[in-house]
Amino acid sequence: RMEITRDAYLEIIYKKTASLLGISAGVGALSAGANREQVARMRRFGDALGMAFQIQDDILDFTRGAETGKPSNNDLREHKITLPLLLLLDRADATSCSPCWHAAARTKRRSTPCNRPSRSREACRRRRK
């Protein structure tokens, strides 16, 4: 599994969610008789909507389950690196690098937050020692 960067995350959510909504919006416009330019515009709209939807979904993963109806912190439990987590780790320093990430580093998966390149990588490694 590759180390996750912001660009890699955006590519993943484009392929996972945005492209589906983009194609759906484009096909909907086509079936309604839209011209080529209108279809392309709807495709771009669907892509943007899909990106926004997935980012919002990743943000809501950090919200209590009672507020959203879905279990909270599911992405963390599954070791999924999402944009909110990437932003948090980019701002982390040695004093705020949570011990739970080091527990996660001891699990089977090789890709953990402290193994990804970031400004906080060295701070996290020093904290583990």
C-alpha positions in Angstrom: 0.0 0.0 0.0 1.4 3.4 -0.9 2.0 6.1 1.5 -0.8 8.6 1.3 -0.3 12.2 0.4 -2.9 14.9 -0.2 -2.7 14.4 -4.0 -3.0 10.6 -3.6 -6.0 11.0 -1.3 -7.7 13.3 -3.9 -7.0 10.8 -6.7 -8.5 8.0 -4.6 -11.7 9.9 -3.8 -12.0 11.0 -7.4 -11.9 7.4 -8.6 -14.0 6.2 -5.7 -16.9 8.7 -5.6 -16.5 11.8 -7.8 -16.2 9.9 -11.1 -19.5 8.0 -10.4 -21.4 11.2 -9.7 -19.8 13.0 -12.7 -20.7 10.2 -15.1 -24.2 10.0 -13.7 -24.7 13.8 -14.1 -23.4 13.7 -17.6 -25.5 10.8 -18.6 -28.6 12.5 -17.0 -27.9 15.6 -19.1 -27.4 13.5 -22.2 -30.7 11.7 -21.7 -32.5 15.0 -21.3 -31.3 16.1 -24.7 -28.4 18.4 -23.6 -25.8 19.4 -26.1 -22.1 18.4 -25.8 -21.1 21.6 -23.8 -24.0 21.1 -21.4 -23.1 17.4 -20.9 -19.5 18.4 -20.2 -20.6 21.1 -17.7 -22.8 18.6 -15.9 -20.0 16.1 -15.8 -17.7 18.7 -14.2 -20.5 19.6 -11.7 -21.0 15.9 -10.8 -17.2 15.5 -10.3 -17.1 18.5 -8.0 -20.1 17.3 -6.1 -18.6 13.9 -5.6 -15.3 15.3 -4.3 -17.2 17.6 -1.9 -19.5 14.7 -0.8 -16.5 12.4 0.0 -14.5 15.1 1.9 -17.6 15.9 3.9 -18.2 12.2 4.6 -14.6 11.9 5.8 -15.1 15.0 8.1 -18.3 13.5 9.5 -16.3 10.3 10.4 -14.8 12.4 13.3 -18.3 13.3 14.5 -20.3 11.3 17.1 -22.4 8.5 15.6 -25.6 9.8 17.2 -25.4 13.0 15.2 -24.9 11.4 11.8 -26.5 7.9 12.2 -23.2 6.2 11.3 -20.5 4.9 13.6 -17.8 7.5 14.3 -14.0 7.0 13.8 -14.6 4.1 11.4 -11.9 5.3 9.0 -9.4 5.4 11.9 -10.3 1.9 12.9 -9.8 0.7 9.3 -6.5 2.6 9.1 -7.8 4.8 6.3 -5.9 8.0 5.8 -8.3 10.8 5.0 -7.9 14.5 4.3 -8.9 15.6 7.9 -6.3 13.2 9.3 -3.6 14.4 6.8 -4.2 18.0 7.8 -4.0 17.1 11.5 -0.8 15.2 11.0 0.8 18.0 9.0 0.2 20.3 11.9 1.3 17.8 14.6 4.4 18.3 16.6 6.3 16.0 19.0 4.0 17.0 22.0 0.8 16.5 20.1 1.6 13.2 18.3 -0.9 10.9 19.9 0.3 7.6 21.4 -2.6 5.8 19.7 -0.8 6.4 16.3 2.1 4.4 17.7 -0.2 1.6 18.7 -1.6 1.7 15.1 2.0 1.5 13.8 2.3 -1.9 15.6 -0.6 -3.4 13.7 -0.3 -5.6 10.6 -0.6 -2.7 8.1 2.6 -1.0 7.1 1.0 2.3 6.1 0.4 4.3 9.3 0.3 8.0 9.9 3.8 8.1 11.3 5.2 6.3 8.3 4.0 8.8 5.8 6.2 11.8 4.7 5.2 15.0 6.5 6.6 17.7 8.6 5.7 15.8 11.7 7.2 12.5 10.7 10.5 13.1 12.5 8.7 14.5 15.5 6.6 11.4 15.7 9.6 9.1 15.5 11.4 11.0 18.2 8.3 10.7 20.4 8.2 6.9 20.0 11.7 6.5 21.3 
